[in-house]
Amino acid sequence: MAVLTCLGTFVDIDGHEADLREMSVSARHEAELSDGGRVVLLNDRGWGLSRLTRASTAAEDAARDDDMPDIWAAQTVDDVQETARVVVGPDEPFDGRSQEDMEADHWAYLQQILQRQGVVVDAAQLRRLPHDVVLSQRMLARMSGERGDT
């Protein structure tokens, strides 16, 4: 029987990558098994960043884009990895709940997903697993300044 070896979050571009002012990212959180298998835990996570600009004409936009730093190139791998770990949980407390409550619920929820897939693990074990964050080649290229199709 396969056992859990680590948690992994895969980060990729979600949306139009050529825009200098906006960045949209998806994050898929998985459990990795000793037999090479994976179980998707969360596939509905992500985040975005944008640079606010005033209303302008297309010509003004084009001129500003030439002078404006690329929002993608301003991101570091470490920053993206840290944000990905936050985005896949646990969530921030709400409605009087404590951080401990949120963490317990988060790990219990992931444990239930794994159990439905036949993977036996307790929440405490799950919480202690290493968590790798991997950026797609497309994301790394975009962060290095390569622009996709416009």
URFENKA-V876725 format. One record per residue. N is the residue number from 0. RES is the residue in one letter. SS is DSSP state (hx for helix, st for strand, lp for the rest). Layout:
# URFENKA-V876725
n->N res->RES ss->SS
n->N res->RES ss->SS
This chain:
# URFENKA-V876725
n->0 res->M ss->lp
n->1 res->A ss->lp
n->2 res->V ss->lp
n->3 res->L ss->st
n->4 res->T ss->st
n->5 res->C ss->st
n->6 res->L ss->st
n->7 res->G ss->st
n->8 res->T ss->st
n->9 res->F ss->st
n->10 res->V ss->st
n->11 res->D ss->st
n->12 res->I ss->st
n->13 res->D ss->lp
n->14 res->G ss->lp
n->15 res->H ss->lp
n->16 res->E ss->lp
n->17 res->A ss->lp
n->18 res->D ss->lp
n->19 res->L ss->lp
n->20 res->R ss->lp
n->21 res->E ss->st
n->22 res->M ss->st
n->23 res->S ss->st
n->24 res->V ss->st
n->25 res->S ss->st
n->26 res->A ss->st
n->27 res->R ss->st
n->28 res->H ss->st
n->29 res->E ss->st
n->30 res->A ss->st
n->31 res->E ss->st
n->32 res->L ss->st
n->33 res->S ss->lp
n->34 res->D ss->lp
n->35 res->G ss->lp
n->36 res->G ss->lp
n->37 res->R ss->st
n->38 res->V ss->st
n->39 res->V ss->st
n->40 res->L ss->st
n->41 res->L ss->st
n->42 res->N ss->st
n->43 res->D ss->st
n->44 res->R ss->st
n->45 res->G ss->st
n->46 res->W ss->st
n->47 res->G ss->st
n->48 res->L ss->st
n->49 res->S ss->st
n->50 res->R ss->lp
n->51 res->L ss->lp
n->52 res->T ss->lp
n->53 res->R ss->lp
n->54 res->A ss->lp
n->55 res->S ss->lp
n->56 res->T ss->lp
n->57 res->A ss->hx
n->58 res->A ss->hx
n->59 res->E ss->hx
n->60 res->D ss->hx
n->61 res->A ss->hx
n->62 res->A ss->hx
n->63 res->R ss->hx
n->64 res->D ss->hx
n->65 res->D ss->hx
n->66 res->D ss->hx
n->67 res->M ss->lp
n->68 res->P ss->lp
n->69 res->D ss->lp
n->70 res->I ss->lp
n->71 res->W ss->lp
n->72 res->A ss->lp
n->73 res->A ss->lp
n->74 res->Q ss->lp
n->75 res->T ss->lp
n->76 res->V ss->hx
n->77 res->D ss->hx
n->78 res->D ss->hx
n->79 res->V ss->hx
n->80 res->Q ss->hx
n->81 res->E ss->hx
n->82 res->T ss->hx
n->83 res->A ss->hx
n->84 res->R ss->hx
n->85 res->V ss->hx
n->86 res->V ss->hx
n->87 res->V ss->lp
n->88 res->G ss->lp
n->89 res->P ss->lp
n->90 res->D ss->lp
n->91 res->E ss->lp
n->92 res->P ss->lp
n->93 res->F ss->lp
n->94 res->D ss->lp
n->95 res->G ss->lp
n->96 res->R ss->lp
n->97 res->S ss->lp
n->98 res->Q ss->hx
n->99 res->E ss->hx
n->100 res->D ss->hx
n->101 res->M ss->hx
n->102 res->E ss->hx
n->103 res->A ss->hx
n->104 res->D ss->hx
n->105 res->H ss->hx
n->106 res->W ss->hx
n->107 res->A ss->hx
n->108 res->Y ss->hx
n->109 res->L ss->hx
n->110 res->Q ss->hx
n->111 res->Q ss->hx
n->112 res->I ss->hx
n->113 res->L ss->hx
n->114 res->Q ss->hx
n->115 res->R ss->hx
n->116 res->Q ss->lp
n->117 res->G ss->lp
n->118 res->V ss->lp
n->119 res->V ss->lp
n->120 res->V ss->lp
n->121 res->D ss->lp
n->122 res->A ss->hx
n->123 res->A ss->hx
n->124 res->Q ss->hx
n->125 res->L ss->hx
n->126 res->R ss->hx
n->127 res->R ss->hx
n->128 res->L ss->lp
n->129 res->P ss->lp
n->130 res->H ss->st
n->131 res->D ss->st
n->132 res->V ss->st
n->133 res->V ss->st
n->134 res->L ss->st
n->135 res->S ss->lp
n->136 res->Q ss->hx
n->137 res->R ss->hx
n->138 res->M ss->hx
n->139 res->L ss->hx
n->140 res->A ss->hx
n->141 res->R ss->hx
n->142 res->M ss->hx
n->143 res->S ss->lp
n->144 res->G ss->lp
n->145 res->E ss->lp
n->146 res->R ss->lp
n->147 res->G ss->lp
n->148 res->D ss->lp
n->149 res->T ss->lp
